[in-house]
Amino acid sequence: MTKLDGKVALVTGGTSGIGLATAKCFVAEGAHVFITGRRQPELDAAVKAIGKNVTGVQSDVSNLADLDHLFATIKQDQGHLDVIFANAGVGELAALGSITEEHFDKTFNINVKGLLFTVQKALPLLSDGASIILNASITSIKGTPAFSVYSATKAAVRSFARNWTLDLKERHIRVNAISPGVVPTPGYDHLGLSDEQLKEFVDSQAVTIPLGRVGTPDEIAKAVVFLASDDSSFVNGIELFVDGGMAQV
């Protein structure tokens, strides 16, 4: 039997990178998966790449009306949810002296507000004993130049996991955070770096990782599957670092 046999899962931001890799793993483990994305062409491509047992719903997590439509669709199609991977997020570089209100609002609206209301609005559909996984980051505990706003959002995500574990304990719903290290994805293209600068950044980070390399989306996805499945039935409220040891030593 597969680890998520018969489960219904939601992956927000499931059109590329960690979200897409996780959706593929969920399906491979027997789940029916709903994925969201802000742009329909990318959403259609992701659904095609996953191939089966997947439903794409165009949705911006920072738009509460979009979230209402998303959960109405899930309710009509499947009736309930067993797993949420709240993955949708954005990150852009901005040093303290360059931070704008627009930069702050965009980052917090998606990474914090969007994640909060994704989980809140899913509650009526969540089965007792469900698993919620929040995508945080090692930046919540490590300083990174020009990345303070993003890092602050991920610290908030980690805090959500601790508090929601208690809010949902009567329903035996587990809430855990996963904190990836350096994992190049298409999202890195939005950091505002040239291709050469991006390569230099990734190479410079790799040498600081005890394993000597950066991670892959599939490696993060396998850890999310662990937190989503009964393999982690006594794991609750944690932050699981999947970072090659970067933030641990």
CORJO-V774546 format. One record per pair of residues at least 4 apart in sequence whose ideal C-beta (glycine too) atoms are under 6 Angstrom apart, sorted by the first residue. I is the first residue (numbers start at 1). J is the second residue. D is the distance in whole Angstrom. If there is no record, write none. Layout:
{{I,J,D} {I,J,D}}
//
This chain:
{{1,5,5} {2,29,5} {2,30,4} {3,29,4} {3,229,4} {4,26,6} {4,29,4} {4,30,5} {4,31,4} {4,229,6} {5,30,4} {7,31,4} {7,82,4} {7,83,6} {8,32,5} {8,78,5} {8,81,5} {8,82,5} {9,26,5} {9,31,5} {9,33,5} {9,83,4} {10,34,5} {10,81,6} {10,84,5} {11,19,5} {11,22,6} {11,23,5} {11,35,5} {11,85,5} {11,87,6} {12,36,5} {12,61,5} {12,86,6} {12,87,5} {12,88,4} {12,118,6} {13,19,4} {13,87,5} {13,88,3} {14,19,4} {14,20,6} {14,23,5} {14,35,3} {15,37,4} {15,42,4} {15,43,6} {15,46,4} {16,20,5} {16,186,5} {17,185,3} {17,186,6} {17,187,5} {17,217,5} {18,217,5} {18,220,5} {19,87,4} {20,46,5} {21,217,4} {21,218,5} {21,221,4} {22,85,6} {22,221,4} {22,224,5} {23,33,5} {23,35,5} {23,50,6} {24,50,6} {25,221,4} {25,225,5} {26,31,4} {26,33,5} {27,33,5} {27,50,6} {27,53,5} {29,225,6} {32,53,5} {33,54,5} {34,55,5} {34,74,6} {35,56,5} {36,57,5} {36,59,4} {37,42,5} {37,43,4} {38,60,5} {40,58,5} {43,56,4} {43,58,6} {47,54,5} {47,56,4} {50,54,4} {57,70,5} {57,73,5} {59,66,4} {59,70,5} {60,66,5} {61,88,5} {61,114,3} {61,118,5} {62,109,4} {62,110,5} {62,113,6} {62,114,4} {64,117,6} {67,117,6} {67,121,5} {71,121,5} {73,77,6} {74,78,6} {75,125,6} {80,125,5} {80,127,5} {81,122,6} {81,125,5} {81,126,5} {82,127,5} {82,130,5} {83,131,5} {83,228,5} {84,122,6} {84,132,5} {85,133,5} {85,224,6} {86,115,5} {86,118,5} {86,134,5} {87,135,4} {89,111,5} {90,110,5} {91,150,4} {92,192,6} {93,146,4} {93,191,5} {93,192,5} {94,98,5} {94,99,5} {94,103,5} {94,146,6} {95,146,4} {99,103,6} {101,105,6} {104,149,6} {105,109,6} {107,111,6} {107,149,5} {107,150,6} {107,153,6} {108,112,5} {108,153,6} {109,113,5} {110,114,5} {111,153,4} {112,153,5} {112,156,5} {117,121,6} {122,126,6} {126,130,4} {128,171,5} {128,172,6} {129,172,5} {130,173,5} {131,174,5} {131,228,5} {132,175,5} {133,176,6} {133,178,6} {133,224,5} {133,227,5} {134,157,5} {134,161,5} {134,177,5} {135,178,6} {136,140,6} {136,154,5} {136,157,4} {136,158,5} {136,177,4} {136,179,5} {137,154,4} {137,179,5} {138,142,5} {138,179,5} {138,181,5} {138,243,5} {138,247,4} {139,144,5} {139,151,4} {139,154,5} {140,154,4} {140,155,4} {140,158,5} {142,247,5} {147,151,5} {158,177,5} {158,239,6} {160,164,6} {161,175,5} {161,177,4} {162,237,6} {164,168,6} {164,175,4} {165,175,5} {165,236,6} {165,237,4} {168,173,4} {174,236,5} {176,227,5} {176,238,5} {177,239,5} {178,223,6} {178,224,6} {178,240,5} {179,239,5} {179,241,5} {180,220,5} {180,242,5} {181,215,6} {181,243,3} {181,244,6} {181,246,5} {182,205,4} {182,214,4} {183,215,4} {183,220,6} {184,188,5} {184,202,6} {185,217,6} {193,197,4} {193,198,5} {202,214,6} {206,213,5} {206,214,5} {209,244,4} {209,246,5} {210,245,4} {210,249,6} {211,244,4} {215,219,5} {220,242,5} {223,242,5} {225,229,6} {226,231,5} {226,232,5} {227,232,5} {241,247,6} {243,247,5} {245,249,6}}
//
